[in-house]
Amino acid sequence: MKIDNSIKPAGSAKVRETHTPASGKSAPTPQTGGGASVQLSGLSVQLQASGDAPVFDAARVSQIKQAIADGKFQINAGAIADRLLSSARELVDAERQS
């Protein structure tokens, strides 16, 4: 399947600054020529700001895939259980505080 990159957007997008009450920060918001606008939440702005960091380590994923293929990948069930319990405790504590 070939992807055609020749299609251009209908209008030129304008960027304007908006104030998001949740974060108290301004975020660029695209606005199309038709008057439609998009407002980003504070979390969305934070996620965009952290977009420079890779989501995952491709080299590590490759190592794990190879270990699985070779039958050498070992799962540490104790460590998984400990982290699961720790996560559950954090959730319960956060629920109690709210």
NORRASUL-V768155 format. One record per pair of residues at least 12 apart in sequence whose ideal C-beta (glycine too) atoms are under 8 Angstrom apart, sorted by the first residue. I is the first residue (numbers start at 1). J is the second residue. Records with the same first field share a line. If there is no record, write none. Layout:
I->J  J
This chain:
10->32  33
11->32  33  34
12->33
13->30  31  32
14->30  31  32  33
15->28  29  30  31
16->28  29  31  37
17->29
18->39  40
20->39  40  41  42  45
22->41  42  43
23->42  45  46
24->42
25->42  45
27->39  40  44  45  48
